[in-house]
Amino acid sequence: MLGTLVNVGTIVCGSLIGGSLNKGVPPRYKTALFDGLGLATVALGANAFIGNAAKCEYPVLFIAAIALGSVIGTALDLDGRFQRVLGKLRPSQGRGGLAEGLSTAIMLFCIGTLSILGPIESRLNGNHTYLFTNATLDFVSSIILSAAYGRGIALAAGVLFCWQGSIYAFAGLIAPYMSPALLGEVSVLGGVFLISSGLNILQIRDCKTLNMLPALLLPPLWYAVMSLF
C-alpha cells in the first residue's frame, strides 16, 4: 500500500498548497483559471479517448455502457445525492462550487491507467513506479484544482484511497482479467467522463458526469459473460 499512501499524501499536500492560494486569487484570474482548467480537462479526456479507442475489442461497447450507465445513475440520482451531501459541508457559490471541482478531481485521480494498474503492480510485484508517477501528476493537478475550488479537493484523497485500496486488496483476482482490451474500454469511458467534466467547468453543458459512473460496471460484466463462451 506504500504507493497508494504516497499518492494520497501528495493529493492532500497539493490541496493544502493550492487552497492557500484560493482566497488570494482575484475574480478575473479565477475566471481565467477555470477556463484553462476546463480546456485542459477536455484535452486530457480527448487524449485518453483517442489513445485507447484502438485497444477496444468492441468499438460500440462504450456507447452502450454510457447509455445504460446514465439511465441507472439518473434513476439513483447519484449527482443529486453528491451535490446535497457536499452542499451541507460547503454551500455552492455559483461557478466554482466544491461539488463541481471534487467530481472533476475524482475523475482525474481515479479513472486512469496508472491508477488502475498501479495497485495491481504494487501488490503482485512490489513495483510502485506506476503509483509514484501517478502521485506526481496528482500533486500538480491537486494544486491547480484547489487553487480554483478550495481545500475541499483534499476529500478526493479519501475516494482515491478506497478506489486503489480495493484494487490492491483484490489484485490477485482482478489481474488475470485486466486485458489490454478491457483496460482500453475503461480508459475510453474515463476519457468521456473527463470531457464531460471539462464541458461543465467551461459552463457549456452540465452532463451530470457522476450519473454516468455506473457505466464502468458494464465492460467488466460484458467481458465476464463473453469469457463463458
N, C-alpha and C positions, 0 to 999 in steps of 0.2 A: 504493500500500500504506500510505499515511500513516494513513488511518482505522483500518485493521486494527492497525497498530503502536500507535496510541493506545489502542485497545480492549484489546490485550494488556497494555499498560503499566498501565492502570487496574485490571485484574484482579490483577496481581502486587502493585501498591501496596495495593489493598484487602485482599488476602490477608495481607500483612505486618502491616497495621494491626490487622485482626481477630484474626490469630493471636497478636499480642502480648497480647490480652485473654483468650485461651483459657484459660490456666492460672490466671488470677486469678478466674475465674467460679466461685462455689460450686455444688455439685451441684444444689441445688434451683432455682437460677436457670438452670442449663444445661437442666434439665428443662423449665422454662417457655419457654426459648429454642427447644428442639426442638419443643414443642407449637405455639408461634406460627409457627415456620418451616414446619412441616408443614401447618398450616391455610392459611397464605399460599400455599404451593405448590399445594395443591388448588384454592384460589380462582383463582390465575393460570391453572391448567390449564383450569378450567371456563370462565373468561372467553375463553381462546383458542379453546376448542371451540365455544362458543355464538356467538362473534363471527365465526367463519369458516365455520361449517356452511352458512350461507345462500349462500356463494360456490361451494360444491361442485356440480359438474355431475352427479356420480354419487354420490348420498347414501349408498349402501351400500359404496362402494369402500374406505372406511377400515376397515370391519369385515373385509372380505376381506383387506386389507393386514395388519391386526394378526394375524389368524388365521394366514395364511401366513408372515408375518414371524416370529411367535413360534415356529412349528414349526422354521423354518430356524435361528433364533437358539438355540433349545434344542438342536438337533442339533449346532450348532457350539460349544455351551456357552460363549457369549460372556460371560455373567455370571460363570460359574465361573472362566474364564481371567483375567478382570479382577480378581476377588477374590484369586486366587492371586498375581498379579503385585504388586498393592498390599500384600498380606499380607507379602511379603518386604521391602517398604520400611518398612511400619509395621504391626505386628500389630494386628488388630482388638481393641478392648477393649469388646465388647458394644455397647450403644447409642452411636451417635456414631462408629462406625468410619469410617476415611477413605474406604473404597470407597463407602459409602452417601452420604457428603457429596459426593464427587467425581462420582459418577454424576448426582446432582441438579444439581450445578453445570454439568456438560456440557449437560444438557437445557436449563437456564435460559439459558446463554450462547449456545448454538449453534442450537437449534431454535426459531427465531422469525423473524418477517417482517423485522425490522431487520437481523438477522444474515445473512439470505439476500439481500435486495435491496440492502443496503448495499455489499457488494463489487462488485456489478454496476454500481450507480450511480457508485461511485468510479472504476471502470475506464473506463466508457464516457463519462461526463460530467464527471469530475473533481469530483464533488459528494460531500463527506464527511459531509454532515449526518446521514444515517441512522446511520453508524458512530459519530459523535461522540455522538449521542443514546443509542445502544446502549452506548457506553463509560460514560456517566454512570450508566445503570441498572445495568450490570455492576459498577461500582465499589461502589455501595451494597450490591448483592447479595453481592459477594465478602467485604465486611467482615462481614456477618451470618453467612454460611456458615463463614468461617474462625474466627469467634468461637465457633462451635459445634463445628467439626470440626478446626480447626487449620490451620496454614500450608500443609499439603499441597494445599489447594484451589487454590493457585497453579499446580499441574500442569494445571489446566483451561485455562490460558492457552495452553499448547502445543497442545492439541487445537483451541482456537479459531483459532489461527494457521494450522494445517493446513486446517481447515474453510473459513475465509474466504479463505485464500490460494489454495485450489483453485478456489473460485468466482470469485475475481478473475482467475486465470490463464485460465479458460475462459469468461469473461464473454461474449465475442463469440458463442460457440456456444450458451451457455445462455439468454441474454436472449430470443431470439425464441420460446422455448418456455415461458418463465415467465409463463404467462397467469394472470389472477386466479383462475381455477378451479383450476389446478394448485397455485398457491401456497396456495389455501384448503385443498386436500386435505392438503398437507404441514403446514400450521399446525394443522389439526384433529388430525392424528397427534401433533404436538408437544404439544397440549393434553392428549391422552390420556396421553402419557408423563409429563407433569408431575403429573397426578392420581395416576398410579401411584406416582411418586416420593414424593408427599405422603403417600399411604397407608402407604408404607414408613417414612417418618420418624415418623409417628404410631403405628407398630407395630400397625396394623390388619391389614395384609396385605402380604407381600413378593411382589410380582408379577413379580420378575426383569425390571425395566424394560429393562435392557441387551439381554436376549434378544429384545426387540421391535424393536430398531433396524433389522433388515433390512426391516421394513415400509415404511421410507422409500423403498425402491427401486421398490416396486410402482406408485405413482401415476405417476412419470415414464415407466416402461415401458408402462403402460396407455395413457397419452396418446400416446406414440410410436407404438404399434400402431394406435390409433384414427385417427391422422393419415394413415395409409396408405389409409384407406377413404373 
